[in-house]
């Protein structure tokens, strides 16, 4: 049985086609209008990552008329004070709350989209987080009070045996590993590209970092933001975000690696999660994801990909509701853990689960291939991966294909298109149902049809 090596290195002798592709991508990137540089984001203090139970998030009203360039500002000097805009009333309220409940301000940031000022507090010694939260819930000055919740990437970190490549997979593509992309065949991506490649659609990936210098991604990322640290090498060395980005946007027909579902999108990579090693899941928290969501809104993202799961979180739910009200399409990974409803179970979020597992999540769940999917990993490599986070990325790609042809498609119509295009597939793993990208796109392109 043929198997993909655990890691595949790109041939450094890239042919002239790749050079031309990179040059054209760079020109298109410049002409498309790059988002102007924003001040440094609020970094996550190491203690917040190692002892999250010692912290709470509090939000108070902050009716500021002007919009900050990006999330910024902190009690300990992170970020840029020139872009930190908070009303005098919010400042006074936070000072009074801190004094009354013996709380220590660690970081704070305004979220203009919600007209709130959020503060990360350390709880006092000798008390519990639950006790402090109950007291603050009764305080009329407080709009939101919650734990500093933790979230994780929806990926199976096990190293599963890889199946033999299916004959004829991704026929017609020049990318050398396309024959291993059984997911591309199931989604009918090659035919869909006859009608749309996602050109110009802005897709925000809120995840770990992304290897923006990977040969299949180079020149394809519009902006990057890092809420964890300032380590650029670590940003590009993160595995999970790179896997997700590759499935959405890996370059097509460049003679290198694989093809993404929507290879002509404009990526925005927000590092809100960290990985302690390549074999561990990405970890995030309310503090980091809230900043990423606010920045994605400010950057006019059209799609937000959330290949992560976690508990209910009032602050994040308010930000997602605001994003959807603004016309942003939010795509979230479904978890088998009943404790983790974020973000897939939120109203108007497109929920995505693994096609290969029947599950009982409900008829409204969208599905895409998610087992043994070949995708990008850092340092110019490729590998198999599994998990609903991968299915989520592919559905985000299909949404981008649709929006590129009709940007007026709302969440209701998009859900209908994706549901109506879901088909049965017979595979070596057994039958499963999955979204078909070509069928979905053909429904919005006059005269389009899919031979398969």
C-alpha positions as CSV (number, residue, x, y, z in Angstrom):
1,X,0.0,0.0,0.0
2,X,1.4,3.4,-1.0
3,X,1.8,5.9,1.8
4,X,2.8,9.5,2.1
5,X,6.0,9.9,4.1
6,X,5.5,11.6,7.5
7,X,7.0,14.8,6.1
8,X,7.5,15.9,2.5
9,X,10.0,18.5,1.5
10,X,9.4,20.7,-1.5
11,X,12.0,20.3,-4.2
12,X,14.1,23.5,-4.0
13,X,14.6,23.5,-7.7
14,X,11.3,25.2,-8.4
15,X,10.6,25.6,-12.1
16,X,9.9,28.8,-14.0
17,X,6.1,28.4,-13.5
18,X,6.4,28.8,-9.7
19,X,8.6,32.0,-10.2
20,X,6.0,33.5,-12.5
21,X,3.2,32.6,-10.1
22,X,4.9,34.2,-7.2
23,X,5.6,37.4,-9.2
24,X,2.0,37.6,-10.3
25,X,0.7,37.0,-6.8
26,X,3.0,39.8,-5.5
27,X,1.7,42.2,-8.2
28,X,-1.9,41.3,-7.5
29,X,-1.3,41.8,-3.8
30,X,0.1,45.3,-4.2
31,X,-2.7,46.3,-6.7
32,X,-5.4,45.0,-4.4
33,X,-4.5,47.5,-1.7
34,X,-2.7,46.3,1.4
35,X,-4.3,47.0,4.8
36,X,-2.3,49.8,6.4
37,X,0.0,48.9,9.3
38,X,-1.6,48.8,12.7
39,X,0.0,49.4,16.1
40,X,1.3,46.4,18.0
41,X,-1.5,44.3,19.6
42,X,-1.9,43.7,23.3
43,X,0.4,40.7,24.0
44,X,-0.7,37.9,26.4
45,X,1.5,37.9,29.6
46,X,3.0,34.5,30.2
47,X,1.2,34.2,33.5
48,X,-2.2,34.4,31.8
49,X,-1.3,31.4,29.7
50,X,0.0,29.3,32.5
51,X,-2.6,30.1,35.3
52,X,-5.8,31.2,33.6
53,X,-7.9,30.3,36.6
54,X,-6.5,33.4,38.4
55,X,-8.0,35.8,35.9
56,X,-11.4,37.2,35.0
57,X,-12.7,39.4,32.1
58,X,-14.8,42.5,32.9
59,X,-16.5,44.8,30.4
60,X,-18.0,48.2,31.2
61,X,-19.7,50.8,28.9
62,X,-17.3,52.9,26.8
63,X,-19.3,55.2,24.5
64,X,-16.3,56.5,22.4
65,X,-17.2,58.3,19.2
66,X,-14.0,57.6,17.3
67,X,-12.8,54.2,16.2
68,X,-9.3,53.0,17.2
69,X,-7.1,51.8,14.4
70,X,-6.8,48.4,16.1
71,X,-7.1,46.8,19.5
72,X,-4.3,48.2,21.7
73,X,-3.3,49.3,25.1
74,X,-2.6,47.6,28.4
75,X,-1.9,48.4,32.0
76,X,1.6,47.2,31.6
77,X,2.7,49.1,28.5
78,X,1.9,46.6,25.7
79,X,0.6,48.1,22.5
80,X,0.5,51.8,21.5
81,X,-1.0,54.3,23.9
82,X,-1.7,56.7,21.0
83,X,-4.4,54.4,19.7
84,X,-5.9,53.5,23.1
85,X,-9.1,55.4,23.4
86,X,-11.2,55.0,26.5
87,X,-13.7,57.4,27.9
88,X,-13.2,59.1,31.3
89,X,-16.3,57.5,32.6
90,X,-15.0,54.0,31.7
91,X,-11.6,54.8,33.3
92,X,-13.3,55.9,36.5
93,X,-15.6,52.9,36.6
94,X,-12.8,50.4,36.2
95,X,-10.7,52.2,38.9
96,X,-13.6,52.0,41.3
97,X,-14.4,48.3,40.5
98,X,-10.7,47.4,41.0
99,X,-10.6,49.2,44.4
100,X,-13.9,47.8,45.6
101,X,-13.2,44.2,44.8
102,X,-9.4,44.2,45.4
103,X,-8.7,43.3,41.7
104,X,-5.4,43.9,39.9
105,X,-5.5,45.2,36.4
106,X,-3.3,43.1,34.1
107,X,-4.3,44.3,30.6
108,X,-7.2,46.3,29.1
109,X,-8.4,47.2,25.7
110,X,-11.4,49.1,24.1
111,X,-13.7,47.3,21.7
112,X,-15.3,50.1,19.7
113,X,-17.5,47.6,17.8
114,X,-19.3,46.8,21.1
115,X,-18.8,50.3,22.7
116,X,-17.2,48.5,25.7
117,X,-14.0,48.7,27.6
118,X,-12.6,45.3,28.6
119,X,-10.2,44.6,31.4
120,X,-8.3,41.5,32.3
121,X,-8.2,41.3,36.2
122,X,-6.2,39.1,38.5
123,X,-8.4,38.0,41.4
124,X,-7.1,38.6,44.9
125,X,-5.4,35.8,47.0
126,X,-7.7,33.9,49.2
127,X,-10.8,34.0,47.0
128,X,-12.2,32.1,44.1
129,X,-12.9,33.1,40.6
130,X,-16.5,32.0,41.0
131,X,-17.1,34.0,44.1
132,X,-15.8,37.2,42.5
133,X,-17.8,36.7,39.4
134,X,-21.0,36.2,41.4
135,X,-20.4,39.5,43.2
136,X,-19.7,41.4,39.9
137,X,-22.8,40.0,38.3
138,X,-24.8,42.0,40.8
139,X,-22.9,45.2,40.0
140,X,-24.9,47.4,37.6
141,X,-21.8,49.0,36.3
142,X,-20.6,45.7,34.8
143,X,-21.9,44.7,31.4
144,X,-20.0,41.4,31.1
145,X,-18.1,39.4,33.7
146,X,-16.8,36.0,32.9
147,X,-13.9,33.6,33.5
148,X,-10.9,33.8,31.2
149,X,-12.1,30.8,29.2
150,X,-9.7,28.5,27.4
151,X,-10.2,27.1,23.8
152,X,-8.4,24.6,21.7
153,X,-7.9,23.7,18.0
154,X,-10.3,21.1,16.8
155,X,-7.6,18.7,15.5
156,X,-6.8,15.1,16.1
157,X,-3.1,15.2,17.0
158,X,-2.7,11.4,16.7
159,X,-0.6,10.2,13.8
160,X,-3.1,8.0,11.9
161,X,-1.9,5.6,9.2
162,X,-2.3,7.2,5.8
163,X,-4.5,5.5,3.2
164,X,-3.4,4.7,-0.3
165,X,-4.0,7.7,-2.7
166,X,-7.2,7.3,-4.7
167,X,-6.7,6.9,-8.4
168,X,-7.7,10.0,-10.4
169,X,-7.9,12.3,-7.4
170,X,-7.7,16.0,-8.3
171,X,-7.4,15.2,-12.0
172,X,-6.2,18.0,-14.2
173,X,-4.1,19.8,-11.5
174,X,-0.3,20.3,-11.9
175,X,0.5,20.3,-8.2
176,X,2.5,17.1,-7.5
177,X,0.6,16.1,-4.4
178,X,-2.8,16.8,-5.8
179,X,-3.3,13.1,-6.5
180,X,-3.2,12.5,-2.8
181,X,-6.0,15.1,-2.1
182,X,-9.0,12.8,-1.9
183,X,-10.8,15.8,-0.2
184,X,-10.4,17.9,-3.4
185,X,-12.1,15.1,-5.4
186,X,-14.9,14.7,-2.9
187,X,-15.5,18.5,-2.9
188,X,-15.2,18.6,-6.7
189,X,-12.8,21.5,-6.3
190,X,-11.2,21.2,-9.7
191,X,-14.5,21.7,-11.6
192,X,-15.5,24.5,-9.2
193,X,-12.3,26.4,-10.2
194,X,-13.7,26.7,-13.7
195,X,-16.2,29.2,-12.3
196,X,-14.5,30.7,-9.1
197,X,-11.2,30.6,-7.3
198,X,-12.2,33.0,-4.5
199,X,-10.5,36.0,-6.0
200,X,-10.2,39.0,-3.7
201,X,-12.3,37.5,-0.8
202,X,-10.8,38.4,2.6
203,X,-10.6,35.4,4.8
204,X,-9.5,35.8,8.5
205,X,-7.9,32.8,10.1
206,X,-8.0,33.0,13.9
207,X,-5.7,30.3,15.0
208,X,-2.1,29.7,15.7
209,X,0.5,31.3,13.5
210,X,0.9,30.5,9.8
211,X,4.0,29.8,7.7
212,X,3.5,32.7,5.4
213,X,6.8,31.8,3.6
214,X,5.7,28.3,2.7
215,X,6.1,27.8,-1.1
216,X,2.3,27.2,-1.4
217,X,1.4,30.4,0.6
218,X,4.2,32.9,-0.1
219,X,2.8,36.3,-1.2
220,X,-0.7,35.2,-0.3
221,X,-1.2,36.7,3.2
222,X,-2.6,40.3,3.4
223,X,-1.7,40.9,7.0
224,X,-0.6,39.1,10.2
225,X,-1.3,39.9,13.8
226,X,0.2,38.1,16.9
227,X,-1.4,38.4,20.3
228,X,1.0,35.9,22.0
229,X,4.5,37.2,21.5
230,X,6.8,39.0,19.0
231,X,8.6,35.8,17.8
232,X,8.3,35.8,14.0
233,X,10.0,32.5,13.6
234,X,7.6,30.9,16.1
235,X,4.7,32.5,14.2
236,X,5.8,30.8,10.9
237,X,6.7,27.6,12.7
238,X,3.1,27.0,14.0
239,X,1.6,23.8,12.6
240,X,-2.2,24.1,13.0
241,X,-2.7,27.5,11.5
242,X,-0.5,26.5,8.6
243,X,-2.6,23.4,8.0
244,X,-5.8,25.4,8.0
245,X,-4.4,28.1,5.7
246,X,-3.1,25.5,3.2
247,X,-6.5,23.9,2.8
248,X,-8.1,27.2,2.2
249,X,-5.6,29.0,0.0
250,X,-2.7,26.8,-1.2
251,X,-1.7,28.0,-4.7
252,X,-3.2,26.1,-7.6
253,X,-1.2,24.8,-10.7
254,X,2.1,26.3,-9.5
255,X,3.9,23.0,-9.8
256,X,4.3,22.8,-6.1
257,X,2.6,20.8,-3.4
258,X,-1.2,20.9,-3.2
259,X,-4.1,23.1,-4.2
260,X,-6.4,25.0,-1.8
261,X,-10.1,25.2,-2.1
262,X,-10.0,28.9,-2.8
263,X,-6.5,29.7,-4.0
264,X,-7.1,33.3,-4.9
265,X,-8.4,34.6,-1.6
266,X,-6.6,37.2,0.5
267,X,-5.6,35.7,3.8
268,X,-5.4,37.5,7.1
269,X,-3.6,35.5,9.8
270,X,-4.4,36.2,13.5
271,X,-2.3,34.3,16.0
272,X,-4.6,34.0,19.0
273,X,-3.5,30.4,19.9
274,X,-0.2,28.9,20.8
275,X,1.2,25.4,20.5
276,X,3.8,24.1,23.0
277,X,4.9,21.5,20.4
278,X,3.8,20.1,17.0
279,X,2.1,17.2,18.7
280,X,-0.1,19.3,20.9
281,X,-3.3,21.1,20.2
282,X,-3.4,24.9,19.9
283,X,-4.5,26.7,23.0
284,X,-6.3,30.1,23.1
285,X,-8.3,32.2,25.6
286,X,-11.0,34.8,25.8
287,X,-8.3,37.6,25.9
288,X,-6.6,36.6,22.7
289,X,-9.6,35.6,20.6
290,X,-11.5,38.7,21.5
291,X,-8.7,40.9,20.2
292,X,-8.5,38.8,17.0
293,X,-12.2,39.1,16.4
294,X,-12.2,42.8,16.9
295,X,-9.2,43.3,14.6
296,X,-10.7,41.1,11.9
297,X,-13.9,43.2,12.0
298,X,-11.8,46.4,11.7
299,X,-9.9,44.9,8.8
300,X,-13.2,44.2,6.9
301,X,-12.9,40.4,6.9
302,X,-15.6,38.8,4.8
303,X,-15.1,35.3,6.3
304,X,-13.8,34.4,9.7
305,X,-12.6,30.8,10.1
306,X,-12.7,29.4,13.6
307,X,-11.2,26.0,13.6
308,X,-11.3,25.8,17.3
309,X,-13.7,24.8,20.1
310,X,-14.5,25.9,23.6
311,X,-17.1,26.8,26.2
312,X,-19.7,29.5,26.1
313,X,-18.1,32.9,26.3
314,X,-20.3,36.1,26.5
315,X,-17.7,38.5,25.2
316,X,-16.8,36.4,22.2
317,X,-20.4,35.6,21.5
318,X,-21.1,39.4,21.5
319,X,-18.3,40.0,19.0
320,X,-19.4,37.2,16.7
321,X,-23.0,38.5,16.8
322,X,-21.7,41.9,15.8
323,X,-19.6,40.4,13.0
324,X,-22.6,38.6,11.6
325,X,-24.8,41.6,11.9
326,X,-22.1,43.4,9.8
327,X,-22.4,40.8,7.1
328,X,-19.3,38.7,8.0
329,X,-19.7,34.9,7.5
330,X,-18.4,33.0,10.5
331,X,-17.5,29.3,10.1
332,X,-17.0,27.2,13.2
333,X,-15.8,23.7,14.0
334,X,-18.2,21.3,15.7
335,X,-17.0,19.4,18.7
336,X,-18.0,16.0,20.0
337,X,-17.6,17.3,23.5
338,X,-21.0,18.6,24.8
339,X,-19.2,21.2,26.9
340,X,-17.8,22.9,23.8
341,X,-20.5,24.8,22.0
342,X,-18.3,27.7,20.8
343,X,-18.5,28.8,18.1
344,X,-20.4,26.2,16.0
345,X,-23.6,26.3,18.1
346,X,-24.0,30.0,18.1
347,X,-26.9,31.4,16.0
348,X,-26.1,32.2,12.4
349,X,-22.6,30.6,12.5
350,X,-22.0,27.9,9.8
351,X,-21.3,24.7,11.8
352,X,-18.9,22.2,10.2
353,X,-18.2,18.6,11.2
354,X,-16.2,15.7,9.8
355,X,-17.9,14.0,6.9
356,X,-16.4,10.6,7.8
357,X,-18.2,10.4,11.1
358,X,-21.9,10.0,11.0
359,X,-22.5,11.6,14.4
360,X,-25.8,12.9,15.8
361,X,-25.0,16.6,15.7
362,X,-28.1,17.4,13.7
363,X,-29.3,17.9,10.1
364,X,-28.2,21.5,10.1
365,X,-24.5,20.6,10.4
366,X,-22.4,21.0,7.2
367,X,-19.8,18.4,6.4
368,X,-16.5,18.1,4.6
369,X,-13.7,15.5,4.5
370,X,-11.6,15.6,7.6
371,X,-9.6,12.3,7.9
372,X,-6.1,11.8,6.6
373,X,-6.1,15.1,4.7
374,X,-2.8,16.1,3.1
375,X,-2.0,19.8,3.8
376,X,0.8,22.2,4.5
377,X,3.0,22.1,7.6
378,X,5.8,24.6,8.4
379,X,9.2,24.8,6.7
380,X,8.0,23.9,3.2
381,X,6.6,20.5,4.2
382,X,3.4,18.6,3.7
383,X,1.7,15.9,5.9
384,X,-1.6,14.2,6.7
385,X,-3.8,15.6,9.4
386,X,-7.3,14.9,10.7
387,X,-10.0,16.8,12.6
388,X,-13.1,18.9,12.2
389,X,-10.8,22.0,12.0
390,X,-9.8,20.8,8.6
391,X,-13.4,20.3,7.5
392,X,-14.1,23.8,8.7
393,X,-11.3,25.3,6.7
394,X,-12.5,23.7,3.5
395,X,-16.1,25.0,4.0
396,X,-14.6,28.4,4.5
397,X,-12.9,28.0,1.2
398,X,-16.2,27.0,-0.5
399,X,-17.9,30.0,1.0
400,X,-15.1,32.2,-0.5
401,X,-15.8,30.6,-3.9
402,X,-19.4,31.6,-3.6
403,X,-18.8,35.2,-2.4
404,X,-16.3,35.8,-5.2
405,X,-19.2,35.3,-7.6
406,X,-21.9,37.1,-5.5
407,X,-20.9,39.2,-2.5
408,X,-24.5,39.8,-1.7
409,X,-25.1,36.3,-0.6
410,X,-26.2,36.4,3.0
411,X,-25.8,33.8,5.7
412,X,-29.3,32.3,5.0
413,X,-28.7,31.8,1.3
414,X,-25.2,30.5,1.8
415,X,-26.5,27.9,4.3
416,X,-29.1,26.9,1.7
417,X,-26.5,26.6,-1.1
418,X,-24.2,24.5,1.0
419,X,-27.0,22.2,2.3
420,X,-28.5,21.7,-1.1
421,X,-25.0,20.8,-2.6
422,X,-24.3,18.2,0.1
423,X,-24.0,14.8,-1.6
424,X,-23.3,11.1,-0.8
425,X,-19.8,9.7,-1.4
426,X,-18.7,6.1,-1.4
427,X,-15.1,5.7,-0.2
428,X,-12.8,3.1,1.2
429,X,-13.8,4.4,4.6
430,X,-17.5,3.8,3.8
431,X,-20.2,6.2,2.6
432,X,-20.3,9.7,3.8
433,X,-22.0,13.0,3.0
434,X,-20.0,16.2,2.0
435,X,-20.5,19.6,0.5
436,X,-19.8,19.7,-3.2
437,X,-18.1,23.0,-4.1
438,X,-18.9,22.8,-7.8
439,X,-22.6,22.1,-7.3
440,X,-22.8,25.0,-4.9
441,X,-21.0,27.5,-7.2
442,X,-23.0,26.3,-10.2
443,X,-26.2,27.4,-8.4
444,X,-25.0,31.1,-8.5
445,X,-23.3,31.2,-11.9
446,X,-25.6,31.3,-14.8
447,X,-25.0,28.5,-17.3
448,X,-22.5,26.7,-15.1
449,X,-22.8,22.9,-14.7
450,X,-20.7,20.2,-13.1
451,X,-19.8,17.1,-15.2
452,X,-19.1,15.0,-12.1
